[in-house]
Amino acid sequence: MNYSSRIQNTPAQSIALVSMLLIGATGIVQADSITKENAPSWAAYDTNNDSFVSLEEATTKQMPARVFKELDASHDGKLSKDEFTK
């Protein structure tokens, strides 16, 4: 038996690859385009008015989880107003 694989580059495979790359790049651009200047205010993030922003509240408002974790200086899984504004 011949188990070696042949790579065939068909037009459909090329289109699928380009589509996946474009979709991935678009997601990166969207995540990185959120800046302090155009981000929602503290009040918009703190939807349950408990004086903290949870990861769930943050991601609901399109804050990337990576950014939330960077801001969470106390590593308690929530952002205080001080952490949020830094």
Secondary structure, 3 states (H helix, E strand, C coil): CCCCCCCCCCHHHHHHHHHHHHHHHHHHHHHHCCCCCCCCCHHHHCCCCCCCEEHHHHHHCCCCHHHHHHHCCCCCCEECHHHHHC
